[in-house]
Amino acid sequence: MAEDNIFMESLKELYRIGKGPSSSHTMGPYRAAKMFAKKYPIAQKFEVILYGSLAKTGKGHLTDQAVAEAFAPRPVTVRFDRLTMGLPHPNTMDMFAYGEDILLGDWRVASTGGGAIRIEGEPFDTASDIYPLTTFCEIKRYCQEQHILIWQYVAETEGEEIWPYLRRVWEQMKSTISDGLAAEGELPGILHVPRKAKYLYNREPINESPATSANRLICAYAFATAEQNATGGTIVTAPTCGASGVMPAVLLYSQNKDGFNDKDIFLALATGGIIGNLVKSNASISGAEAGCQAEIGTACAMAAAALAQLYGMDIDQIEYAAELSIEHHLGLTCDPIEGQVQIPCIERNAVAAMRALDSLSLAEFLTHTRKISFDMVVRTMYETGRDLFGKYRETSEGGLAQSYREDR
């Protein structure tokens, strides 16, 4: 869980453009290794020990490859310690820099989700901590008092430079979908999973209903991004790599269907970003810490809130759409088969994208009947995630991952 911060980070820390397949298992360790290598320019070799979820699913998530790439051309030895308990965070790693035979220095790093890292003993970098309000209740009250919308609160806090950044984010989201729709063949790894995005996009059954067509296209877009992520392609964390397909799928579908311009999309991204930031700050977006509900549930909530903004709903409807999305992912485990971000991860992006639209529809009609606040469901999600057995939090030791191994 995020520390008790006075401020929330910039949306630039939530929407990160980088390579998959995992923000916590590849982007975070890669970033940490780059920083560590820069700190010790005279080091001749490095050693990295991965613990917890990083050790148990690191092979499938390409953690060792990401670390080796970060230290190249200098050599690095990567060890997987799957036994050590009592870790400060499920995604913990130790890094050591050596001269010839002399230890020059070491770090203990936690990869906390979404590409963010925390270095033990180092002060938090607060340069990006800019949002003074850290609950939805506070943000809603402020927006209502000032007669502004959530995206206007974002602009007021971030400054006008947030819009060029969100333009880059949206361009990358669309580019990733385009690349994914064009690709064919199998995803890398031992599962031999065939790509499905192109098939879904091009398939046009006779007498297909409008509802079926909508679901097929949304799923094609979500599959396209998630499949690109699984290959180590460039994606946008929204809020993580493993859940990166939800937000772009619903936004691109809505833009194509109803003619929204890119500026409309930027406002939606800003609104959804606040939802992701609130979960990141008050709970967790890490599957290793709180299960897949923290990743795909948050992505669904971000997408639903973005859609609510896009279609002109009020702040109570935005809250209800986001709350519904997390509430109905509560308890979802993170159990990637063979440690790869493929099964069930890719399909979950598509299902969550469709669920975001369902949440939007319910929010349009039933907001006045709701009993649960967004802040309440975020607290509940984190408590639920911490109560999950460890094997259901991105270890590939339980759930579908275990059943798959037993069946084989």
Stockholm file with secondary structure:
# STOCKHOLM 1.0

chainA/1-408         MAEDNIFMESLKELYRIGKGPSSSHTMGPYRAAKMFAKKYPIAQKFEVILYGSLAKTGKGHLTDQAVAEAFAPRPVTVRFDRLTMGLPHPNTMDMFAYGEDILLGDWRVASTGGGAIRIEGEPFDTASDIYPLTTFCEIKRYCQEQHILIWQYVAETEGEEIWPYLRRVWEQMKSTISDGLAAEGELPGILHVPRKAKYLYNREPINESPATSANRLICAYAFATAEQNATGGTIVTAPTCGASGVMPAVLLYSQNKDGFNDKDIFLALATGGIIGNLVKSNASISGAEAGCQAEIGTACAMAAAALAQLYGMDIDQIEYAAELSIEHHLGLTCDPIEGQVQIPCIERNAVAAMRALDSLSLAEFLTHTRKISFDMVVRTMYETGRDLFGKYRETSEGGLAQSYREDR
#=GR chainA/1-408 SS CCCCCSSEECGGGTSCEEECSCIIIIIHHHHHHHHHHHHCTTCSEEEEEEEHHHHHHTTTTTHHHHHHHHHTTSCEEEEEECSCCCCSSSSEEEEEEESSSCEEEEEEEEEEETTEEEETTSCCCCTTEEESCCSHHHHHHHHHHHTCCHHHHHHHHHCTTHHHHHHHHHHHHHHHHHHHHHCCSBCSSTTCCBCCHHHHHHCCCTTCCHHHHHHHHHHHHHHHHHHHHHTTCEEECSSCSTTTTHHHHHHHHHHHHHCCCHHHHHHHHHHHHHHHHHHHHHSCCCHHHHCHIIIIIHHHHHHHHHHHHHTTCCHHHHHHHHHHHHHTTTTCCBCCGGGCSCTTHHHHHHHHHHHHHHHHHHHHHHGGGCCCCHHHHHHHHHHHHHHSCGGGBSSSSSHHHHHHHHHC
#=GC SS_cons         CCCCCSSEECGGGTSCEEECSCIIIIIHHHHHHHHHHHHCTTCSEEEEEEEHHHHHHTTTTTHHHHHHHHHTTSCEEEEEECSCCCCSSSSEEEEEEESSSCEEEEEEEEEEETTEEEETTSCCCCTTEEESCCSHHHHHHHHHHHTCCHHHHHHHHHCTTHHHHHHHHHHHHHHHHHHHHHCCSBCSSTTCCBCCHHHHHHCCCTTCCHHHHHHHHHHHHHHHHHHHHHTTCEEECSSCSTTTTHHHHHHHHHHHHHCCCHHHHHHHHHHHHHHHHHHHHHSCCCHHHHCHIIIIIHHHHHHHHHHHHHTTCCHHHHHHHHHHHHHTTTTCCBCCGGGCSCTTHHHHHHHHHHHHHHHHHHHHHHGGGCCCCHHHHHHHHHHHHHHSCGGGBSSSSSHHHHHHHHHC
//
